[in-house]
C-alpha cells in the first residue's frame, strides 16, 4: 500500500499529507490525497432485481404440461421511473433518487424478466421471446405497458399497467386489461421499497396468468392486492 493510500485510510487531511512531502511534489500529493479521501467517503452501491418473488401456495399446485409457449414482449415503462437508480415518491409528491441503490439491469428488462419468470413458473410454459417460436407453434403473446411504477416511502408500492394477451395458433380469448397492484410498504429504506415493487410486479403477472388460464372466462385479479380497472375482449 502506498503512503498516499495509507494516509487516506488514516483519514489524514490533504494539508497533513502536504506537510510530509517535498515542495516540488506538493501539488500532486494534494490532488492524490483529495481524490483518495473522496473515494473513501463514497457510499457503497447496492443492486436489486425484481425477479424471484415467492409465489402463493395456490399458484404452485401441480398442473399438466401446457400445450403452448409464452412470448413476453419488451415492456414499456414511464420515463420518470426508467432510471438506473431507485426513485422514491415522497408524501408531498416529489421524487427522491437514491443514487447508491440501483437496478441490476435497465428497468424495462427487469420488468420483462420478472413477468416472464412468474408466468413461466405458474403456467409451466417456456418463454420463447428471445429465440422465437417455430412457425405454427401455439403461443400466448403478452404485451405490457406500465404507466406507474413507484414506491411511496413507508406507504405502498404501485404497479399500474395496461396489458394484452393474445393466442397465436391456438384457441383462446384475447384480452386487453388495465390493472393496479398495490402492496403496503412499512419500511422507509430501499430494500423495503424493492420488496413492495417486486411483489406488486408478481401480482401483475399472476393476473395475466389468470387471463391465459381461464380461457374464455373473464380475467380475475391475481391477488387481493390487485384491482382490475377494466377488461375488453379483443376480436381476432
C-alpha positions as CSV (number, residue, x, y, z in Angstrom):
1,X,0.0,0.0,0.0
2,X,1.4,3.4,-1.0
3,X,1.8,6.1,1.7
4,X,-1.0,8.1,0.0
5,X,-3.4,5.2,0.4
6,X,-2.3,4.8,4.0
7,X,-2.9,8.5,4.6
8,X,-6.4,8.1,3.2
9,X,-7.1,5.1,5.3
10,X,-6.0,7.1,8.4
11,X,-8.2,9.9,7.2
12,X,-5.3,12.4,7.2
13,X,-6.4,15.8,5.8
14,X,-4.8,17.0,2.5
15,X,-2.9,19.6,4.4
16,X,-1.4,17.0,6.8
17,X,-0.3,15.0,3.7
18,X,1.3,18.0,2.2
19,X,3.5,18.6,5.2
20,X,5.1,15.2,4.7
21,X,6.2,15.7,1.1
22,X,8.7,18.0,-0.6
23,X,7.5,21.3,-2.1
24,X,8.0,20.0,-5.6
25,X,5.7,17.1,-5.0
26,X,3.1,19.1,-3.1
27,X,0.6,19.7,-5.9
28,X,0.5,16.1,-6.9
29,X,0.3,14.9,-3.3
30,X,-2.6,17.3,-2.5
31,X,-4.5,16.1,-5.6
32,X,-3.9,12.4,-4.8
33,X,-4.9,12.8,-1.2
34,X,-8.1,14.7,-2.1
35,X,-9.1,12.1,-4.6
36,X,-8.4,9.2,-2.3
37,X,-10.3,10.9,0.5
38,X,-13.3,11.4,-1.8
39,X,-13.3,7.7,-2.8
40,X,-13.0,6.6,0.8
41,X,-16.1,8.6,1.6
42,X,-18.4,7.4,-1.2
43,X,-21.2,5.1,-0.1
44,X,-21.3,1.6,-1.4
45,X,-23.6,0.9,-4.3
46,X,-26.3,-1.8,-3.9
47,X,-28.0,-3.6,-6.8
48,X,-31.5,-5.0,-6.8
49,X,-33.7,-7.2,-9.0
50,X,-37.5,-7.7,-9.4
51,X,-37.1,-11.3,-10.3
52,X,-37.6,-14.2,-7.8
53,X,-40.7,-13.2,-5.8
54,X,-42.1,-16.1,-3.8
55,X,-45.4,-17.5,-5.3
56,X,-48.5,-18.0,-3.2
57,X,-49.4,-21.7,-2.5
58,X,-52.3,-21.6,-4.8
59,X,-50.0,-20.8,-7.7
60,X,-47.6,-23.7,-7.1
61,X,-50.0,-26.6,-7.4
62,X,-49.0,-29.3,-9.9
63,X,-50.6,-28.8,-13.4
64,X,-50.5,-30.7,-16.6
65,X,-47.9,-29.7,-19.1
66,X,-49.3,-26.8,-21.2
67,X,-49.8,-27.2,-24.9
68,X,-48.4,-23.7,-25.6
69,X,-45.4,-21.4,-25.2
70,X,-45.2,-17.8,-24.0
71,X,-43.8,-14.8,-25.8
72,X,-43.4,-11.9,-23.3
73,X,-42.5,-8.9,-25.4
74,X,-40.4,-6.0,-24.2
75,X,-42.1,-3.9,-21.6
76,X,-42.8,-0.2,-21.9
77,X,-42.1,1.9,-18.8
78,X,-42.7,5.6,-17.9
79,X,-39.7,7.9,-18.4
80,X,-39.7,9.1,-14.8
81,X,-39.3,5.6,-13.5
82,X,-36.9,4.4,-16.2
83,X,-33.8,5.3,-14.3
84,X,-30.8,3.2,-13.2
85,X,-31.3,4.2,-9.6
86,X,-34.4,3.7,-7.4
87,X,-36.9,6.6,-7.4
88,X,-38.9,7.0,-4.2
89,X,-42.1,9.2,-4.1
90,X,-42.3,11.4,-1.1
91,X,-45.6,12.2,0.6
92,X,-45.6,15.7,-0.8
93,X,-45.4,14.3,-4.3
94,X,-41.7,14.8,-5.1
95,X,-39.4,12.1,-6.3
96,X,-36.1,11.3,-4.5
97,X,-33.4,9.5,-6.4
98,X,-31.3,7.0,-4.4
99,X,-28.1,7.0,-6.4
100,X,-26.4,4.3,-4.4
101,X,-29.4,2.0,-4.8
102,X,-29.6,0.7,-8.3
103,X,-31.4,-1.9,-10.5
104,X,-29.2,-4.7,-11.7
105,X,-30.4,-4.1,-15.3
106,X,-32.4,-1.5,-17.2
107,X,-35.8,-1.2,-15.6
108,X,-37.7,-2.4,-18.7
109,X,-35.5,-5.5,-18.8
110,X,-36.1,-6.1,-15.1
111,X,-39.8,-5.9,-15.5
112,X,-39.9,-8.2,-18.5
113,X,-37.7,-10.7,-16.8
114,X,-39.8,-10.6,-13.6
115,X,-43.1,-11.0,-15.5
116,X,-41.6,-13.9,-17.6
117,X,-40.2,-15.5,-14.5
118,X,-43.6,-15.6,-12.7
119,X,-45.5,-16.6,-15.8
120,X,-43.2,-19.5,-16.7
121,X,-43.3,-20.8,-13.1
122,X,-47.1,-20.5,-12.8
123,X,-48.1,-21.8,-16.3
124,X,-45.1,-24.1,-16.6
125,X,-44.6,-22.9,-20.2
126,X,-41.3,-21.7,-21.7
127,X,-40.8,-18.1,-22.7
128,X,-39.6,-18.1,-26.3
129,X,-39.3,-14.3,-26.8
130,X,-35.5,-14.4,-27.2
131,X,-35.4,-17.4,-29.6
132,X,-38.8,-17.1,-31.3
133,X,-41.2,-19.9,-31.5
134,X,-41.2,-22.3,-34.5
135,X,-43.6,-21.4,-37.3
136,X,-47.1,-22.6,-36.5
137,X,-46.3,-23.2,-32.8
138,X,-49.1,-22.4,-30.3
139,X,-48.1,-19.3,-28.3
140,X,-49.7,-16.8,-25.9
141,X,-48.3,-13.4,-26.7
142,X,-48.1,-10.9,-23.8
143,X,-47.7,-7.2,-24.2
144,X,-47.4,-4.9,-21.1
145,X,-47.4,-1.1,-20.9
146,X,-46.5,0.1,-17.4
147,X,-48.0,3.5,-16.7
148,X,-47.0,3.9,-13.0
149,X,-44.1,2.1,-11.2
150,X,-43.4,3.7,-7.9
151,X,-42.9,3.2,-4.2
152,X,-44.3,5.9,-1.8
153,X,-41.9,6.0,1.1
154,X,-43.3,4.0,4.0
155,X,-46.8,3.7,2.4
156,X,-47.1,1.5,-0.6
157,X,-45.7,0.2,-3.9
158,X,-47.8,0.6,-7.0
159,X,-47.6,-1.0,-10.4
160,X,-50.3,0.3,-12.8
161,X,-50.3,-1.3,-16.2
162,X,-52.3,-1.9,-19.3
163,X,-51.7,-5.3,-20.8
164,X,-52.8,-7.5,-23.6
165,X,-52.8,-11.3,-24.1
166,X,-53.4,-12.9,-27.4
167,X,-53.4,-16.5,-28.5
168,X,-51.4,-17.3,-31.7
169,X,-52.0,-20.7,-33.5
170,X,-54.4,-21.9,-30.7
171,X,-57.9,-21.4,-29.4
172,X,-58.4,-18.8,-26.7
173,X,-59.8,-15.4,-26.0
174,X,-57.6,-12.3,-26.4
175,X,-57.9,-9.6,-23.8
176,X,-56.8,-6.1,-23.2
177,X,-57.0,-5.0,-19.5
178,X,-55.8,-2.5,-17.0
179,X,-54.8,-3.5,-13.5
180,X,-53.3,-1.7,-10.5
181,X,-51.2,-3.7,-8.0
182,X,-50.8,-2.1,-4.6
183,X,-48.6,-3.5,-1.9
184,X,-48.2,-2.0,1.6
185,X,-44.7,-0.9,2.5
186,X,-43.9,-0.3,6.1
187,X,-40.2,0.4,5.9
188,X,-38.6,3.6,4.6
189,X,-35.4,2.0,3.3
190,X,-34.5,0.8,-0.2
191,X,-34.9,-3.0,0.5
192,X,-38.5,-2.3,1.7
193,X,-39.3,-0.3,-1.4
194,X,-37.8,-3.0,-3.7
195,X,-39.7,-5.8,-1.9
196,X,-43.0,-4.0,-2.4
197,X,-42.3,-3.4,-6.1
198,X,-41.2,-7.0,-6.6
199,X,-44.5,-8.3,-5.0
200,X,-46.6,-5.8,-7.0
201,X,-44.9,-7.0,-10.2
202,X,-45.5,-10.6,-9.3
203,X,-49.2,-9.9,-8.7
204,X,-49.5,-8.3,-12.1
205,X,-48.0,-11.4,-13.6
206,X,-50.4,-13.6,-11.7
207,X,-53.3,-11.6,-13.0
208,X,-52.0,-12.0,-16.6
209,X,-51.6,-15.8,-15.9
210,X,-55.3,-16.0,-14.9
211,X,-56.4,-14.4,-18.1
212,X,-54.4,-17.1,-20.0
213,X,-55.6,-20.0,-17.9
214,X,-59.3,-19.1,-17.7
215,X,-59.7,-19.5,-21.5
216,X,-62.9,-17.6,-22.4
217,X,-63.8,-16.7,-18.8
218,X,-63.4,-13.1,-17.6
219,X,-59.9,-12.4,-16.1
220,X,-59.7,-12.4,-12.3
221,X,-57.2,-10.5,-10.1
222,X,-54.1,-12.4,-9.3
223,X,-54.3,-11.5,-5.6
224,X,-56.4,-9.4,-3.2
225,X,-53.9,-6.6,-3.8
226,X,-54.8,-6.2,-7.5
227,X,-57.7,-4.1,-8.7
228,X,-58.9,-4.8,-12.3
229,X,-59.9,-1.4,-13.8
230,X,-61.5,-3.0,-16.9
231,X,-61.0,-5.8,-19.4
232,X,-62.1,-5.8,-23.1
233,X,-62.4,-8.8,-25.4
234,X,-60.3,-8.4,-28.5
235,X,-61.7,-9.8,-31.7
236,X,-59.1,-11.6,-33.9
